Amino acid sequence: MKKLLYLLAISSCLLAISCARMGNPDGGWYDDTPPYVVNSSPTDMATDVKPKRISIYFNEFIKLEDAQNKVIISPPQLEMPEIKASGKRVIVDLKDTLKENTTYTIDFGDAISDFTEGNPMGNYAFTFSTGSVIDTLQVSGYVLNAENLEPIKGIQVGLYDDLSDTAFLKKPMIRISRTDSRGHFIIKGVAPGTYRCYALQDADNDYIYNQKGEMVGFSHDTFEPSWKPDTRQDTIWRDSLHIENIVRVPYTHFLPDDITLLAFTAEQDNRYLLKTERIEPHKIGFYFTYGDSVPPTIRGLNFDSDSAFIVEPSLKNDTVYYWLRDTALVNQDTLRMEVQYMMTDTTNLLVSKTDTLEITPKESYEKRMKAKQKEIEKWEKEQEKKKKRGEPYDSIMPTEMLRLKIDPSGSLSPVSVITIESPTPLLRIDTTAIHLYTKVDSLWYDAEYVFKPSPYNIRCYTLTADWKPETEYSLEIDSAAIEDIYGLVIGPVKQGLKVKSEDDYSTLTINLSGIQDTAIIVQLLSSSEKVVTQVKAKNGTAEFYYVNPGKYYLRAFVDSNGNGQWDTGDYYADRQAEAVYYYSEETECKAKWDVTRNWNLTARRRFEQKPAAIVKQKPDKEKKLKNRNLERAKELGKEYVEKKTGVRL
C-alpha cells in the first residue's frame, strides 16, 4: 500500500515537472489537474463593489460550457448578462443596475473546465457585495412534479422576504437558483431573515408568476436560514472496486436543506378555439383550450344544418366532434357554416363569439372516388386471375362491413367488463340478437348479462355478467344486428371467452397510515408507470382482487374533490395540486398469493419516495477528474519512476 502511495506522490511530482506539455505526445504524463483561480477583479468576497464587469483569471486556458443554462446569477438579472470565456479568463458583464447593500453570487456550477483535457473545475461560485457585508447563508431542497414526483430539471427556484401571497405575482424573486437533474437546488448568498420559497418555469424571464401556462410550485411555510458545524463521511477509493478508507470530514451545514416544492401547471381556463379539422370526410373536430357545458351551435350557410349532426364531446368537453349524418354532406367538399361558441374575453369572462368557417376534408371527394375505383379494379384483376386458374372466385365485390372492437378478448377475470366500441356512431342495435352462452358439462346454455351504453363515449357499450371462474363463454352477435348511421352493418360475431381460475391470480391488500384523509385512491402501476387499476381506500385499506402475477409499483393520491382522478392546483385560488405519494419499493404478486403491504404515506420525505427504477428523469453523469496518471504509472513501472526521480521505491 505504501508503494502505491509513493507512486501517486511521484506521479504528482512528474506532472508538476512536465506541466508545460500539452497532453502526452511522448507517452509521458497527462494533465489531470483541474484549472484554478489565480486572480480576479474585483476579488472574490470583495465588499463595496461598484463596477459591473467581473474578470476571473485562471492558471491555464479554460472553456465555459452552456453558460446560459449553467451559470446562475443572484439576485436575478432582468437584462441578460454577457458571460464569455477568453483564453485564461472568464468575463461577466452585468447589464442591470447593481442594487445597494446586496450580495451578488455568480454560480458557475460545473461549467468551467480546462481547455485541452476537459478536467472539470467542480462547483465554483464567485461572490461580491455592493455593501459592507457578505451574506453567506444557503438554503436547499428539491422540486418535484406534483403529479408523479418526478424530479424537475432546470426550473427556477427563488426566495421572497415579502411574505404576502401577492409578492409572487408582482415582484421578481430576490435570490434564485435552478434545479439540477435530480430536481435539487441550492440558493446561495442568503441574508438572515424570514423567507418563503417558490418554483417557476418562467416563460418570459421576468421572475414573476403571471401566466397560468407556467409551471409553479409554492408553499405557505416560512423559514429562517441558519447553519451549524457538522461532519460527514467521505469515502476514499483505492480503485473503482475497493474502498481505501472512510473518514469523517467537518463542514458547515446550512439549513433548511430539505425544502420540497411540488410543481404543477394550472388548468387552462381561458377558453378559445384552437383549431378545426376534417381529417375524415364524415367528421368535423372543434378543439378548445378548455371545456364548456354547451357545445358550439352550427348554422349551415351552404347546407341544411337541421339534424345534420351527431355531437360527440370529449370527457372534458374541450374537444367536440360533429358526425355528419347524411352521406350527401359527407361527399360535399366545402361546408360553409356559422359557428357560435363561448370564449373568454379580455376581462376573463365567458362571452359568445361567432365565426364564419369553411371546412374542407383532407382528401377531396374526387380523390377518394379515384382511390376507391383503384381498389375495385385491383379486386377485379385478382378475381380474373383466379377464374383463369380455375380457382373459386367472386363476381360481386363484398360489401364493406362495420367492424366492432371488443375488449378484452380471450381471457377474462371474474370482474372483467367487456367493452364493444364502434368506429362510427350507431343508428340501430338489436339487443335481442346479442347472445351470451356459458358452457356447462360440454353443453351451452344462455347466460344472463347486462348491456348498456358507456357514459363516457357515445360509440361505446359495456357488457357485464356474473363471470364464473374456470368457465367458458361465447359472445355471439347476429349478422346485421348492429348498424351505423351510414348504413354499414356488422357480419356475424362469435367471440370465445374463458374465465381463468382464481388460483391464477393474486390478491393485494394495502394498509394505509400517516395521513387522516379518507378520500384516498391507490393505483397499481406497471413498470412503465401505466395505471393497471385503481381502487378507493375504505377505512384505511385498499384491496386489489384478481391481480395478474407480476411486479408492480404503488401510487396514491388524495382525491379532494371526489371525481376519481388526480387534479392539478391553482395559485390564484390558493389551491395545491392533489397530494401524491409513492410506495418506495417494488411489489411482486404471484399466483395464489395473498400479498399485504403496510404503507405509511409520510414515513419518507417526498423526494425520497419514488422508486429509482421508474424515475424517468435520471441524474446526469457527474463530471469527474480522469486520474489517468495512476494508470500511466502502472504502465511505466517502478524502474522508470526511480530512474526519472532518483527516489528508490
C-alpha positions as CSV (number, residue, x, y, z in Angstrom):
1,M,0.0,0.0,0.0
2,K,2.8,2.4,0.9
3,K,4.4,1.8,-2.6
4,L,1.1,2.7,-4.2
5,L,1.0,6.0,-2.2
6,Y,4.6,6.7,-3.3
7,L,3.6,6.1,-6.9
8,L,0.8,8.6,-6.6
9,A,3.2,11.1,-4.9
10,I,5.8,10.6,-7.6
11,S,3.1,10.9,-10.3
12,S,2.2,14.3,-8.9
13,C,5.9,15.4,-9.0
14,L,6.4,14.3,-12.5
15,L,3.2,16.1,-13.5
16,A,4.4,19.3,-12.0
17,I,7.8,19.0,-13.8
18,S,6.1,18.4,-17.1
19,C,3.1,20.8,-16.7
20,A,4.1,22.8,-19.7
21,R,3.5,19.9,-22.0
22,M,0.1,19.7,-23.8
23,G,-1.3,16.1,-23.5
24,N,1.2,13.3,-23.6
25,P,2.7,13.1,-27.2
26,D,5.8,11.2,-25.9
27,G,3.8,8.7,-23.8
28,G,4.5,10.7,-20.6
29,W,2.2,12.1,-18.0
30,Y,-1.3,13.5,-18.6
31,D,-2.5,16.9,-17.4
32,D,-5.1,15.6,-14.9
33,T,-5.3,18.7,-12.7
34,P,-8.3,21.0,-13.0
35,P,-7.9,24.7,-13.5
36,Y,-7.9,27.0,-10.5
37,V,-8.4,30.8,-9.9
38,V,-5.2,32.8,-9.6
39,N,-6.7,36.3,-9.6
40,S,-9.9,38.3,-10.1
41,S,-11.2,41.8,-10.4
42,P,-12.9,42.5,-8.1
43,T,-11.5,39.9,-5.7
44,D,-13.7,37.1,-4.6
45,M,-15.8,38.0,-1.5
46,A,-15.0,41.7,-2.0
47,T,-17.3,44.4,-0.5
48,D,-18.3,47.8,-1.6
49,V,-18.0,46.8,-5.2
50,K,-19.1,49.3,-7.9
51,P,-18.0,48.1,-11.3
52,K,-20.4,45.8,-13.3
53,R,-17.6,43.9,-15.1
54,I,-16.1,40.8,-13.3
55,S,-12.9,39.3,-14.6
56,I,-11.7,36.0,-13.2
57,Y,-8.2,34.7,-14.2
58,F,-7.1,31.0,-14.2
59,N,-3.8,29.2,-14.2
60,E,-4.5,27.7,-17.7
61,F,-6.7,28.1,-20.7
62,I,-10.3,27.2,-19.9
63,K,-13.6,26.7,-21.6
64,L,-17.1,27.6,-20.5
65,E,-19.9,25.2,-21.2
66,D,-23.5,26.2,-21.7
67,A,-23.3,29.4,-19.7
68,Q,-26.8,30.5,-20.4
69,N,-28.3,27.4,-18.6
70,K,-25.5,26.5,-16.1
71,V,-24.5,29.9,-14.8
72,I,-26.9,31.4,-12.2
73,I,-26.6,35.0,-11.1
74,S,-28.4,36.0,-7.9
75,P,-30.2,38.4,-7.5
76,P,-31.8,37.6,-10.9
77,Q,-30.9,39.8,-13.8
78,L,-33.8,41.1,-15.8
79,E,-31.5,42.1,-18.6
80,M,-29.4,39.1,-19.7
81,P,-25.7,39.5,-18.7
82,E,-22.9,38.7,-21.1
83,I,-20.8,35.8,-19.9
84,K,-17.8,34.6,-22.0
85,A,-14.5,32.8,-21.8
86,S,-11.4,34.3,-23.3
87,G,-8.1,32.4,-23.0
88,K,-7.4,32.0,-19.3
89,R,-10.1,34.4,-18.3
90,V,-13.9,34.5,-17.7
91,I,-15.6,37.8,-18.2
92,V,-19.1,38.6,-16.8
93,D,-20.7,41.9,-17.8
94,L,-23.8,42.7,-15.7
95,K,-26.3,44.8,-17.6
96,D,-28.7,45.6,-14.7
97,T,-28.0,48.4,-12.2
98,L,-26.3,47.0,-9.1
99,K,-28.6,47.0,-6.0
100,E,-27.2,48.8,-2.9
101,N,-26.1,46.7,0.1
102,T,-26.7,43.4,-1.8
103,T,-24.6,40.2,-2.0
104,Y,-24.2,39.0,-5.6
105,T,-23.4,35.4,-6.3
106,I,-22.3,34.1,-9.7
107,D,-22.7,30.3,-9.5
108,F,-20.8,28.6,-12.4
109,G,-21.7,25.1,-11.2
110,D,-19.6,22.7,-13.3
111,A,-19.5,24.9,-16.4
112,I,-15.7,25.6,-16.2
113,S,-13.1,23.0,-17.3
114,D,-9.6,23.2,-18.7
115,F,-9.3,23.7,-22.5
116,T,-7.1,20.8,-23.5
117,E,-8.1,17.8,-21.4
118,G,-11.6,18.9,-20.2
119,N,-10.7,18.5,-16.5
120,P,-13.7,19.9,-14.6
121,M,-13.1,22.6,-12.0
122,G,-16.0,21.4,-9.9
123,N,-18.8,23.5,-8.5
124,Y,-17.5,27.1,-8.4
125,A,-19.2,30.3,-7.3
126,F,-17.9,33.9,-7.2
127,T,-19.3,36.3,-4.6
128,F,-19.1,40.0,-4.0
129,S,-21.2,42.7,-2.2
130,T,-22.2,46.2,-3.1
131,G,-22.3,46.9,0.6
132,S,-20.0,46.3,3.6
133,V,-21.4,42.8,4.4
134,I,-21.2,39.4,2.5
135,D,-24.3,37.2,3.1
136,T,-23.1,33.6,3.2
137,L,-26.2,31.6,4.3
138,Q,-27.6,28.9,2.0
139,V,-30.9,27.0,1.7
140,S,-31.5,23.9,-0.5
141,G,-34.1,21.3,-1.3
142,Y,-36.0,19.7,-4.2
143,V,-38.6,20.5,-6.8
144,L,-40.8,17.6,-7.9
145,N,-43.6,17.2,-10.4
146,A,-46.8,17.2,-8.2
147,E,-48.5,14.6,-10.4
148,N,-45.8,11.9,-10.4
149,L,-43.0,13.1,-8.1
150,E,-40.6,13.2,-11.0
151,P,-37.5,15.5,-10.4
152,I,-37.9,18.6,-12.5
153,K,-34.7,19.7,-14.1
154,G,-33.9,23.3,-14.9
155,I,-36.8,25.0,-13.1
156,Q,-36.1,28.3,-11.4
157,V,-36.3,28.4,-7.6
158,G,-36.4,31.7,-5.7
159,L,-36.9,33.4,-2.4
160,Y,-39.1,36.2,-1.2
161,D,-38.7,38.1,2.1
162,D,-42.1,39.7,1.3
163,L,-44.4,37.1,2.8
164,S,-47.6,38.2,1.2
165,D,-49.2,36.0,-1.4
166,T,-49.2,38.8,-4.0
167,A,-45.4,39.2,-3.9
168,F,-45.0,36.3,-6.3
169,L,-47.4,38.0,-8.7
170,K,-45.9,41.5,-8.6
171,K,-42.2,41.3,-7.7
172,P,-39.2,39.4,-9.1
173,M,-37.6,36.9,-6.8
174,I,-34.8,38.3,-4.7
175,R,-32.4,35.3,-4.8
176,I,-32.6,32.4,-7.3
177,S,-31.2,29.1,-8.3
178,R,-32.0,26.4,-10.8
179,T,-32.6,22.7,-10.2
180,D,-30.2,20.0,-11.5
181,S,-31.1,16.7,-13.0
182,R,-32.1,15.3,-9.6
183,G,-34.5,18.2,-9.0
184,H,-32.1,19.6,-6.4
185,F,-31.3,23.3,-5.9
186,I,-29.1,25.4,-3.7
187,I,-29.8,29.1,-3.2
188,K,-26.6,30.9,-2.1
189,G,-25.7,34.3,-0.6
190,V,-28.8,34.5,1.6
191,A,-29.1,37.1,4.3
192,P,-30.5,36.4,7.8
193,G,-34.3,36.8,7.8
194,T,-37.6,35.1,7.2
195,Y,-38.5,33.8,3.7
196,R,-40.9,31.9,1.5
197,C,-39.7,29.7,-1.4
198,Y,-41.2,29.3,-4.9
199,A,-40.5,27.4,-8.1
200,L,-41.3,28.8,-11.5
201,Q,-40.8,27.6,-15.1
202,D,-40.5,31.2,-16.2
203,A,-41.8,31.7,-19.8
204,D,-41.0,35.4,-20.1
205,N,-37.9,35.7,-17.9
206,D,-39.4,38.3,-15.6
207,Y,-39.1,36.1,-12.4
208,I,-42.8,36.7,-11.7
209,Y,-45.7,34.3,-12.0
210,N,-48.1,35.9,-14.5
211,Q,-49.2,33.1,-16.8
212,K,-51.2,30.0,-16.0
213,G,-49.2,28.1,-18.6
214,E,-46.1,28.5,-16.4
215,M,-45.3,25.5,-14.1
216,V,-45.3,26.7,-10.5
217,G,-44.6,25.4,-7.0
218,F,-45.3,27.2,-3.8
219,S,-45.6,26.7,-0.1
220,H,-47.0,28.8,2.7
221,D,-44.3,27.6,5.0
222,T,-41.8,30.2,6.1
223,F,-38.2,29.6,7.3
224,E,-35.2,31.3,8.7
225,P,-31.8,30.2,7.2
226,S,-29.3,29.0,9.7
227,W,-26.1,26.9,10.0
228,K,-24.4,24.5,12.3
229,P,-21.0,22.8,12.4
230,D,-21.3,19.2,11.3
231,T,-19.4,16.2,9.9
232,R,-19.9,13.9,7.0
233,Q,-18.4,10.6,5.8
234,D,-16.2,10.7,2.8
235,T,-15.1,7.5,1.1
236,I,-11.6,7.2,-0.2
237,W,-11.4,4.7,-3.0
238,R,-8.3,2.6,-3.8
239,D,-9.7,1.9,-7.2
240,S,-13.2,1.5,-8.8
241,L,-14.0,-1.6,-6.7
242,H,-12.1,-1.2,-3.4
243,I,-12.5,1.3,-0.6
244,E,-9.3,2.5,0.9
245,N,-10.8,4.4,3.9
246,I,-13.8,6.2,5.2
247,V,-13.1,9.4,7.0
248,R,-15.2,12.0,8.8
249,V,-14.9,15.5,7.4
250,P,-16.1,18.6,9.2
251,Y,-18.2,21.0,7.2
252,T,-20.7,23.9,7.6
253,H,-24.2,22.5,7.4
254,F,-26.7,25.1,6.1
255,L,-30.4,24.8,7.0
256,P,-33.0,24.2,5.8
257,D,-31.7,21.6,3.4
258,D,-34.9,19.7,2.6
259,I,-37.3,22.3,1.2
260,T,-39.7,20.4,-1.1
261,L,-41.8,22.2,-3.7
262,L,-44.4,20.2,-5.7
263,A,-44.8,22.0,-9.0
264,F,-47.8,21.9,-11.3
265,T,-49.3,23.6,-14.3
266,A,-52.7,25.1,-13.6
267,E,-55.6,24.0,-15.7
268,Q,-56.1,26.4,-18.6
269,D,-59.5,28.0,-18.0
270,N,-59.2,30.7,-20.7
271,R,-61.4,29.3,-23.4
272,Y,-60.7,29.9,-27.0
273,L,-60.9,27.9,-30.2
274,L,-57.5,26.3,-31.0
275,K,-58.4,24.7,-34.4
276,T,-61.0,22.9,-36.5
277,E,-60.2,20.0,-38.8
278,R,-61.9,17.5,-41.0
279,I,-59.4,14.7,-41.4
280,E,-62.1,12.2,-42.2
281,P,-64.8,13.5,-44.5
282,H,-67.7,12.4,-42.2
283,K,-66.3,14.0,-39.0
284,I,-65.6,17.7,-38.1
285,G,-63.5,18.3,-34.9
286,F,-63.5,21.5,-32.8
287,Y,-60.6,21.8,-30.4
288,F,-60.8,24.3,-27.5
289,T,-58.3,25.2,-24.7
290,Y,-61.0,24.5,-22.1
291,G,-64.4,22.8,-21.9
292,D,-67.9,24.2,-21.7
293,S,-71.1,22.5,-20.8
294,V,-72.8,23.8,-24.0
295,P,-71.3,22.6,-27.4
296,P,-70.9,25.1,-30.3
297,T,-74.0,25.9,-32.3
298,I,-73.7,25.4,-36.1
299,R,-75.8,27.1,-38.7
300,G,-75.2,25.9,-42.3
301,L,-74.6,28.5,-44.9
302,N,-74.5,26.3,-48.0
303,F,-76.3,23.3,-46.5
304,D,-79.2,22.5,-44.2
305,S,-77.8,22.0,-40.7
306,D,-81.0,21.0,-39.1
307,S,-80.5,17.5,-37.7
308,A,-77.3,17.3,-39.8
309,F,-75.0,16.2,-37.0
310,I,-74.5,13.7,-34.1
311,V,-72.5,15.5,-31.5
312,E,-69.7,13.7,-29.6
313,P,-68.0,15.6,-26.8
314,S,-64.8,14.5,-25.1
315,L,-64.7,13.7,-21.4
316,K,-63.7,17.3,-20.5
317,N,-65.8,18.9,-23.3
318,D,-62.7,20.6,-24.7
319,T,-62.9,18.6,-27.9
320,V,-66.2,18.3,-29.8
321,Y,-66.8,16.1,-32.8
322,Y,-69.6,16.6,-35.2
323,W,-70.5,13.5,-37.2
324,L,-72.3,14.2,-40.5
325,R,-75.4,12.0,-40.7
326,D,-76.1,12.5,-44.5
327,T,-73.7,10.9,-47.0
328,A,-74.5,13.7,-49.4
329,L,-72.9,16.1,-46.9
330,V,-70.0,13.7,-46.4
331,N,-69.4,13.9,-50.2
332,Q,-69.6,17.7,-50.2
333,D,-66.1,19.1,-50.2
334,T,-66.7,22.6,-48.7
335,L,-69.1,23.2,-45.9
336,R,-69.6,26.8,-45.1
337,M,-71.0,27.4,-41.6
338,E,-71.6,30.0,-38.9
339,V,-70.3,28.7,-35.6
340,Q,-71.3,30.2,-32.3
341,Y,-69.5,29.2,-29.1
342,M,-68.4,30.6,-25.7
343,M,-64.9,32.1,-25.3
344,T,-63.0,34.1,-22.7
345,D,-62.7,37.8,-23.2
346,T,-60.0,40.2,-22.0
347,T,-61.8,40.6,-18.7
348,N,-61.7,36.8,-18.2
349,L,-65.4,36.4,-18.6
350,L,-67.1,33.9,-20.9
351,V,-68.8,35.7,-23.8
352,S,-70.5,34.5,-27.0
353,K,-68.4,34.5,-30.2
354,T,-69.5,33.8,-33.8
355,D,-67.1,32.7,-36.5
356,T,-67.8,32.0,-40.2
357,L,-65.8,29.0,-41.3
358,E,-65.2,26.9,-44.4
359,I,-64.5,23.3,-43.6
360,T,-62.9,21.0,-46.2
361,P,-61.8,17.4,-45.9
362,K,-58.1,16.3,-46.0
363,E,-58.9,14.5,-49.3
364,S,-61.4,15.7,-51.8
365,Y,-64.4,13.7,-52.9
366,E,-62.8,13.2,-56.4
367,K,-59.6,11.9,-54.9
368,R,-61.5,9.5,-52.6
369,M,-63.5,8.2,-55.6
370,K,-60.3,7.6,-57.6
371,A,-58.8,5.7,-54.7
372,K,-62.0,3.6,-54.4
373,Q,-62.0,2.9,-58.1
374,K,-58.4,1.6,-57.9
375,E,-59.4,-0.8,-55.1
376,I,-62.3,-2.1,-57.3
377,E,-60.0,-2.6,-60.3
378,K,-57.4,-4.3,-58.2
379,W,-60.1,-6.7,-56.8
380,E,-61.5,-7.4,-60.2
381,K,-58.0,-8.3,-61.5
382,E,-57.5,-10.7,-58.6
383,Q,-60.8,-12.4,-59.4
384,E,-60.0,-12.6,-63.1
385,K,-56.7,-14.3,-62.3
386,K,-58.5,-16.8,-60.0
387,K,-61.0,-17.5,-62.8
388,K,-58.3,-18.2,-65.4
389,R,-56.5,-20.6,-62.9
390,G,-59.8,-22.4,-62.3
391,E,-59.9,-21.3,-58.7
392,P,-63.1,-20.3,-56.8
393,Y,-63.8,-16.6,-57.4
394,D,-66.4,-13.9,-56.7
395,S,-68.4,-11.9,-59.3
396,I,-69.7,-9.4,-56.9
397,M,-67.3,-7.4,-54.7
398,P,-68.1,-7.9,-51.0
399,T,-70.0,-5.1,-49.2
400,E,-67.9,-3.1,-46.7
401,M,-68.8,-4.3,-43.1
402,L,-68.9,-2.4,-39.8
403,R,-66.1,-3.7,-37.6
404,L,-66.5,-3.6,-33.9
405,K,-63.7,-3.5,-31.3
406,I,-64.3,-6.0,-28.5
407,D,-62.1,-5.8,-25.4
408,P,-60.9,-7.9,-23.6
409,S,-61.0,-10.9,-25.9
410,G,-59.9,-14.4,-24.9
411,S,-59.1,-14.5,-21.2
412,L,-61.3,-12.8,-18.6
413,S,-61.1,-12.3,-14.8
414,P,-64.2,-12.7,-12.6
415,V,-64.6,-8.9,-12.5
416,S,-64.0,-8.1,-16.2
417,V,-66.2,-5.6,-18.1
418,I,-66.4,-6.2,-21.8
419,T,-66.4,-3.0,-24.0
420,I,-67.9,-3.0,-27.5
421,E,-66.8,0.0,-29.5
422,S,-67.9,1.1,-33.0
423,P,-65.7,3.4,-35.1
424,T,-68.7,5.5,-36.0
425,P,-72.0,6.4,-34.2
426,L,-74.6,3.7,-34.3
427,L,-78.1,4.0,-35.8
428,R,-79.6,0.8,-34.5
429,I,-78.8,-2.1,-32.0
430,D,-81.0,-5.1,-31.8
431,T,-80.2,-6.3,-28.3
432,T,-82.3,-9.5,-28.8
433,A,-79.6,-10.5,-31.4
434,I,-76.8,-10.3,-28.8
435,H,-76.3,-13.7,-27.0
436,L,-74.1,-14.8,-24.2
437,Y,-73.7,-18.6,-23.7
438,T,-72.0,-20.5,-20.9
439,K,-70.6,-24.0,-21.2
440,V,-71.7,-26.5,-18.5
441,D,-70.6,-30.1,-18.9
442,S,-69.9,-29.7,-22.6
443,L,-73.4,-28.2,-23.2
444,W,-74.0,-24.5,-23.9
445,Y,-76.7,-22.5,-22.0
446,D,-78.0,-19.0,-22.1
447,A,-76.2,-16.7,-19.6
448,E,-77.6,-13.5,-18.2
449,Y,-75.8,-10.3,-18.9
450,V,-76.3,-6.5,-18.7
451,F,-75.7,-4.5,-21.9
452,K,-75.7,-0.7,-21.7
453,P,-74.2,2.4,-23.3
454,S,-71.0,3.8,-21.8
455,P,-71.4,7.2,-20.1
456,Y,-68.1,8.4,-21.5
457,N,-68.3,7.5,-25.2
458,I,-71.4,7.6,-27.4
459,R,-69.8,4.9,-29.6
460,C,-69.1,2.5,-26.8
461,Y,-71.2,0.0,-24.9
462,T,-70.4,-2.3,-22.0
463,L,-71.4,-5.9,-21.3
464,T,-71.2,-7.3,-17.7
465,A,-72.1,-10.7,-16.4
466,D,-71.6,-12.9,-13.3
467,W,-68.4,-14.5,-14.6
468,K,-67.7,-17.9,-13.1
469,P,-64.0,-18.9,-12.6
470,E,-62.8,-21.7,-14.9
471,T,-65.8,-21.3,-17.1
472,E,-66.0,-20.9,-20.9
473,Y,-68.4,-18.4,-22.5
474,S,-69.3,-17.5,-26.0
475,L,-70.4,-13.9,-27.0
476,E,-72.3,-14.1,-30.3
477,I,-74.0,-11.3,-32.2
478,D,-76.2,-12.0,-35.2
479,S,-75.4,-10.6,-38.6
480,A,-76.9,-7.1,-39.3
481,A,-77.8,-6.8,-35.6
482,I,-75.9,-3.5,-35.4
483,E,-76.0,-0.7,-38.0
484,D,-74.2,2.6,-38.0
485,I,-75.5,5.9,-39.3
486,Y,-74.0,5.3,-42.8
487,G,-75.8,2.1,-43.3
488,L,-72.9,-0.3,-42.6
489,V,-73.9,-3.4,-40.7
490,I,-71.8,-6.0,-38.8
491,G,-71.2,-9.5,-40.0
492,P,-71.8,-12.4,-37.6
493,V,-69.6,-12.1,-34.4
494,K,-68.5,-15.1,-32.3
495,Q,-66.0,-14.4,-29.6
496,G,-64.8,-17.2,-27.3
497,L,-64.1,-16.2,-23.7
498,K,-62.5,-18.1,-20.9
499,V,-62.6,-17.0,-17.2
500,K,-59.4,-18.0,-15.5
501,S,-59.2,-19.8,-12.2
502,E,-58.9,-17.8,-9.0
503,D,-55.6,-19.6,-8.4
504,D,-54.2,-17.8,-11.5
505,Y,-54.4,-14.5,-9.6
506,S,-53.0,-12.8,-6.6
507,T,-54.8,-10.6,-4.0
508,L,-53.1,-7.4,-2.8
509,T,-54.1,-5.6,0.4
510,I,-52.6,-2.2,1.2
511,N,-52.9,-0.9,4.8
512,L,-52.5,2.9,4.8
513,S,-51.4,5.2,7.6
514,G,-49.7,8.5,8.0
515,I,-52.5,10.9,6.9
516,Q,-56.0,11.4,8.1
517,D,-57.7,12.0,4.7
518,T,-60.4,9.4,3.9
519,A,-60.6,10.1,0.2
520,I,-57.5,8.2,-0.9
521,I,-57.2,6.4,-4.2
522,V,-54.5,3.8,-4.6
523,Q,-53.2,2.9,-8.0
524,L,-51.4,-0.2,-9.2
525,L,-48.7,0.8,-11.7
526,S,-46.8,-1.2,-14.3
527,S,-43.0,-0.8,-14.7
528,S,-43.7,1.9,-17.3
529,E,-45.9,3.7,-14.8
530,K,-49.1,3.0,-16.6
531,V,-52.1,2.6,-14.3
532,V,-53.2,-1.0,-14.3
533,T,-56.1,-0.5,-12.0
534,Q,-57.1,1.8,-9.1
535,V,-59.3,1.5,-6.0
536,K,-60.6,3.8,-3.4
537,A,-59.4,3.0,0.1
538,K,-62.0,2.1,2.7
539,N,-61.3,2.6,6.4
540,G,-57.6,2.9,5.6
541,T,-57.4,-0.2,3.4
542,A,-57.1,-0.6,-0.3
543,E,-57.8,-4.1,-1.7
544,F,-57.0,-5.3,-5.2
545,Y,-58.6,-8.6,-6.3
546,Y,-57.7,-10.8,-9.3
547,V,-54.3,-9.2,-9.8
548,N,-52.3,-10.8,-12.6
549,P,-48.9,-12.2,-11.5
550,G,-46.2,-9.7,-12.0
551,K,-44.2,-6.9,-10.5
552,Y,-45.9,-3.6,-9.7
553,Y,-45.5,-0.2,-8.1
554,L,-47.9,1.7,-5.9
555,R,-49.0,5.3,-6.1
556,A,-51.7,7.0,-4.0
557,F,-53.4,10.4,-4.2
558,V,-55.8,12.3,-2.1
559,D,-59.0,12.7,-4.2
560,S,-60.0,16.0,-2.6
561,N,-63.0,16.7,-4.9
562,G,-64.1,13.0,-5.2
563,N,-64.0,12.8,-9.0
564,G,-61.8,9.7,-9.1
565,Q,-58.9,11.4,-10.9
566,W,-55.8,13.5,-9.9
567,D,-56.4,17.2,-10.3
568,T,-53.8,20.0,-10.6
569,G,-53.6,23.1,-8.4
570,D,-54.2,26.8,-8.9
571,Y,-52.0,29.5,-7.4
572,Y,-54.7,32.2,-7.9
573,A,-57.2,30.1,-5.9
574,D,-54.5,29.2,-3.3
575,R,-55.1,25.5,-4.1
576,Q,-52.3,23.0,-4.2
577,A,-52.4,20.0,-6.6
578,E,-53.9,16.9,-5.0
579,A,-51.2,15.2,-2.9
580,V,-49.4,12.2,-4.4
581,Y,-47.4,9.5,-2.7
582,Y,-45.3,6.6,-3.9
583,Y,-44.6,3.3,-2.1
584,S,-40.8,3.2,-2.3
585,E,-40.4,-0.5,-3.1
586,E,-41.4,-2.8,-5.9
587,T,-44.4,-5.1,-5.1
588,E,-44.4,-8.6,-6.5
589,C,-47.6,-10.5,-6.9
590,K,-47.6,-14.2,-7.5
591,A,-50.4,-16.6,-8.4
592,K,-52.2,-18.0,-5.3
593,W,-50.5,-15.4,-3.1
594,D,-52.3,-13.0,-0.8
595,V,-49.9,-10.1,-0.5
596,T,-50.1,-7.4,2.2
597,R,-48.2,-4.2,2.4
598,N,-48.3,-1.7,5.3
599,W,-47.7,1.8,3.9
600,N,-47.1,4.9,5.9
601,L,-47.6,7.5,3.3
602,T,-45.5,10.1,5.1
603,A,-42.7,7.9,6.6
604,R,-40.4,9.1,3.8
605,R,-39.9,12.6,2.6
606,R,-41.5,13.2,-0.8
607,F,-38.2,13.4,-2.7
608,E,-37.2,10.0,-1.3
609,Q,-40.4,8.1,-2.2
610,K,-40.4,7.3,-5.9
611,P,-38.6,4.1,-6.7
612,A,-35.5,4.7,-8.8
613,A,-36.5,2.0,-11.3
614,I,-39.5,4.1,-12.6
615,V,-37.9,7.6,-12.3
616,K,-37.7,8.8,-15.9
617,Q,-35.6,11.9,-15.1
618,K,-32.3,10.2,-14.5
619,P,-29.4,12.1,-12.8
620,D,-26.8,13.5,-15.3
621,K,-23.5,11.8,-15.3
622,E,-21.2,13.7,-12.8
623,K,-18.1,15.2,-14.2
624,K,-15.0,13.7,-12.6
625,L,-11.3,14.0,-12.9
626,K,-10.0,11.3,-15.2
627,N,-7.0,10.5,-12.9
628,R,-5.2,8.8,-15.9
629,N,-1.7,9.3,-14.4
630,L,-2.3,6.4,-11.9
631,E,-2.9,4.1,-14.8
632,R,0.1,5.6,-16.6
633,A,2.3,5.0,-13.5
634,K,1.2,1.3,-13.6
635,E,2.2,1.1,-17.2
636,L,5.6,2.7,-16.8
637,G,6.5,0.6,-13.8
638,K,8.7,1.2,-10.7
639,E,12.0,1.2,-12.6
640,Y,11.0,4.1,-14.8
641,V,9.8,6.2,-11.9
642,E,13.0,5.5,-9.9
643,K,15.1,6.5,-12.9
644,K,13.3,9.7,-13.5
645,T,13.1,10.9,-9.9
646,G,16.1,9.3,-8.2
647,V,13.8,8.1,-5.5
648,R,14.2,4.4,-4.6
649,L,10.8,2.8,-4.0
